[in-house]
Amino acid sequence: MSFTRVARRFHSSSIPQMPPINKPSPGIYDIVVIGGGSGGLGAARRSAQYGAKAAIIEAQPKLGGTCVNVGCVPKKIMWHAADLAHHVNHSRYYELAQDVSESYTPHKPRFAWSDFKQKRDAYIHRLNGIYDRNVEKDGVEYHHGWGAINNHQGTSVSVKKDDGSSYEIPTKNVVIAVGGHPRIPYEIPGAHLGITSDGFFELEHQPRRVAVVGAGYIAVELAGVLNSLGSETSLLIRQDKVLRNFDSIIQDTVTSESQRQGINLVKHTNVKSIEKTSSGLLVHTDSSTNPLEVDCLLWAVGREPETDKAGAKVAGAQTDSKNNILVNKYQSVQLDENTYSKNVFALGDVQGKAELTPVALAAGRRLGNRLYGPAELKDDHLNYENIPSVIFSHPPAGSVGLSEDDARKQFGDSVKVYTSKFTSMYYSMFPQEEKEPSAFKLIVVGKEEKVVGLHLVGQGSDEMLQGFAVAIKMGATKKDFDNTVAIHPTAAEEVVTMT
């Protein structure tokens, strides 16, 4: 199938929503994808666009996976609401709507959570319908149920439906794209009384007092949203900084700014137990004899892959210590030390690296290209280096390439670092104590000063990173950045004017 025909099909919007089918069609499938998230959809749709007989199996009642339903999309909508709350509060400094902004102060929520949830959920429902129509438009069969490989050769996939019945789908190739789920530390007494990021999006009413446990980006983002919308928010972390997997300039800036904005950051602490009372929850920790009283506790302590449910080990898949499926650069599942499957593949969060929606989508599409595309795409695969990512904190942060610590480990004394710390012009009318910081770091290597890392914190960082990520992916040097004329007055100009 030509890409011209594919492009025409992308623009069709008249096809009604397609329900899942109840049984496979006759014959052997070219490719069966287990998991209806971004990665699985990318692989199935791209394969079908080339004419492959493709099916996708999803256990949840709607397509889209974590990102669309309980992840990046509804999270970003909530972040926009929180960000707007900041701007409403800031309007007083521009002599606008003082009667509104002065009443919108921390821990005095004026946010109609329940009403907003209905609007947010309706938007997600519309997206689900678009996903349904897209798979039908591309000729992908959509099966609802738990999909699992059921033989060692990876040539048969079982589908177990909600009513307990099941059927098998014969196939030439299988893709495991089942993602993962948030971890709850059940070894802690009372842990079941808490919710996860999934449960956050089910909340019908805004909790007045919240404890978020974790220091990663999910914990930071959700704590920031809750705090900005008026909940009394505590963030419990085991060490002294958040976002420890990111560069130090992001760790330091987001940690200090979270505290300045009113989050109760409880450092060097571990939860010992949770107790339910008539008025909420008591969170007992090892850092204080006084328990923390909250209405809601949210666990954000990592995610676990759905490896076993997909039958990966039935097909001989090897896994790491966290049960992530091991793959090579072509997403082929590792069978032993030197052997990779020719027909079983894994991508997305279940293979445990660069757990981001665009990464899964890109890997899935490239797999479809390689298996069923033209000759020039027979080596197509995703390069996992220099993948940009953004944290929707307050302020937002973005990162691409190596952190300073990782660069020094890899390149030693040939590393040079440029930094810029400043206050955006947006805050020029603010009193000093209300000004939000920006902090940028550029990491270069060697005499040619090739850029190997860029880390941004501050207003607009989330939107400005993408363009610089393209330059870094193309091998840009510091001289290339210097030779680029700055756009003034913007925060982004700091990236091309560092000395």
Disulfide bonds with the S-S distance in Angstrom:
Cys67-Cys72 1.96
